[in-house]
Amino acid sequence: MLTGWGRISPSVAELTEPASIESAAELLGSGAAGRGVIPRGLGRSYNNAAQCADGMVISTARLNRIIALDPASGLVACEAGVSLEQLMVAGLPAGWFVPVSPGTRQVTIGGAIAADVHGKNHHVAGSFAGHVRSMDIVLPGGGLRTVTVQTDPSLFWATAGGMGLTGLIVRATVQLKRVATSRVRVDTVRTADIDETMAVLAEHDRAYGYTVAWSDSLARGASLGRSVITSGDFAEPADLPPSDAADPLAFRPRARVGVPSWFPPGMINRSTVALANRAWYRKTPRSRRGELQTIGKFFHPLDGIRNWNRAYGPGGLRQYQYVLPFGGEDAVRRSFELVAAARAPSFVTVLKRFGEQDPGLLSFPMAGWTLALDFPARTPGLDRLLGALDRLVVEAGGRVYLAKDSRVPADVLAEMYPRLEAFRKVRAELDPAGILASDLSRRLGL
Ligand SMILES: Cc1cc2nc3c(=O)[nH]c(=O)nc-3n(C[C@H](O)[C@H](O)[C@H](O)COP(=O)(O)OP(=O)(O)OC[C@H]3O[C@@H](n4cnc5c(N)ncnc54)[C@H](O)[C@@H]3O)c2cc1C
């Protein structure tokens, strides 16, 4: 029985964990006797992208070796089950960090490519696939192919963001990013409303490599969209206090605490989220400059609690993330109004600006505003709210993120992804027997 991080749509499949690329190829070659096969990394996509009801799920848990890391160039070759945390542990002592990091480092290289993940630096670095120099893919049917942007752009850009539906990525070579320390020099600004939030984000895009706004989703009226914006860049050794200077690249992922078993289900609700948002906003100074933060604190605050998703109770959580093009600022404002008016408690509400999109046929990011929201799945009226957000997003020319989606209707998705037909065409040629399938792809006809 498998679910994604949101724990909302369980389904039963045969879970296999091949220990070699050869046995992975054999499994995929078998086509699981027509029942469908889908790859799975660390299961951090929010819904059922890495599930295949009644079929086979191929986990990369045992394909997790770093093959070579060149300390001079920062080029790393690894198996697809290697996590971003593993890459940080291996790369940081030599001054190399992952080029793009999502809000958790418990993500595999395969999952990062398949969702073409983005981070707080999308406006300068683009998404993950842009840093992938090559990948080895086991195709439906079992053949192994090495794919680069130069040799096979069509398969490369169908696989980047392709949600596992073009084959099992088994190895990849990725260009890491040079850093001089493992600390981030962070400036924080508290904004009063959505207009100031958008103005500061635009200004900070020009000044910082990483920036993001945590917004108070329940604030209304004159405070609508008030936020705490944190922006930063990796610190230089001279920025570090003497206590840290001896080991400027130190990175020790802490043993993480779990959500205690006595944590009452339903603890994340309208009142607690309103309280937490208010407290978080008020405790932040109007402006703070030059604070040094660890990688964990700056990039992966939610990783501090191991099974954070359980705090939402047995009903689980529903994530929703949209992007809509610049010029759609009214729609961004309207989306905040809709959430606040519905009194829907989104605990983690993140607004950011994306840079240019890459050629990934189903890649999510495009130049514009992206808003991520997460709600307890049992929030009353949630379906209505998310349906209204879908309409707003489509009208503004935007789309929702497949790695988080749990409910967008197939016809609405087709309006959001103009390159969906091109993706289907690549799939039809690559996998005429329809071996690869996930619960997500079946629902949306990907
Ligand atoms: C707390 C949290 C914060 C997050 N923040 C962000 C964020 O800031 N930005 C962002 O972009 N995403 C974010 N995500 C989503 C996450 O980065 C993606 O869903 C990512 O794909 C998860 O990787 P995974 O290894 O867990 O893959 P899984 O969830 O197991 O699988 C995801 C997809 O990748 C496919 N896949 C996995 N491995 C392979 C492979 N070897 N070959 C082919 N396909 C494969 C699966 O079939 C599936 O379609 C966040 C998730 C969480 C839980």
The ligand as an ORCA input file, in Angstrom:
! r2SCAN-3c Opt
* xyz 0 1
  C       8.437     19.135      2.168
  C       8.493     19.128      0.656
  C       8.930     20.254     -0.003
  C       8.988     20.259     -1.396
  N       9.434     21.393     -2.005
  C       9.542     21.421     -3.355
  C      10.074     22.563     -4.016
  O      10.445     23.553     -3.384
  N      10.190     22.516     -5.366
  C       9.826     21.417     -6.092
  O       9.982     21.441     -7.313
  N       9.310     20.330     -5.490
  C       9.165     20.309     -4.153
  N       8.671     19.181     -3.529
  C       8.269     18.044     -4.374
  C       9.434     17.084     -4.668
  O      10.630     17.776     -4.879
  C       9.155     16.294     -5.938
  O       7.895     15.699     -5.879
  C      10.184     15.214     -6.249
  O       9.865     14.651     -7.495
  C      10.221     14.090     -5.212
  O      11.284     13.205     -5.490
  P      11.240     11.704     -5.016
  O      12.602     11.128     -5.195
  O      10.651     11.603     -3.669
  O      10.298     11.077     -6.122
  P       8.868     10.339     -5.983
  O       7.938     11.214     -5.228
  O       9.070      8.973     -5.500
  O       8.435     10.332     -7.516
  C       8.098     11.555     -8.151
  C       7.984     11.323     -9.668
  O       9.271     11.015    -10.176
  C       9.251      9.780    -10.857
  N      10.545      9.141    -10.611
  C      11.156      8.928     -9.411
  N      12.328      8.316     -9.595
  C      12.466      8.135    -10.936
  C      13.472      7.550    -11.768
  N      14.586      7.006    -11.254
  N      13.275      7.536    -13.096
  C      12.169      8.068    -13.663
  N      11.194      8.651    -12.922
  C      11.338      8.675    -11.584
  C       8.077      9.016    -10.272
  O       7.563      8.074    -11.197
  C       7.093     10.137    -10.013
  O       6.372     10.440    -11.166
  C       8.602     19.122     -2.150
  C       8.153     17.988     -1.473
  C       8.094     17.978     -0.084
  C       7.618     16.735      0.620
*
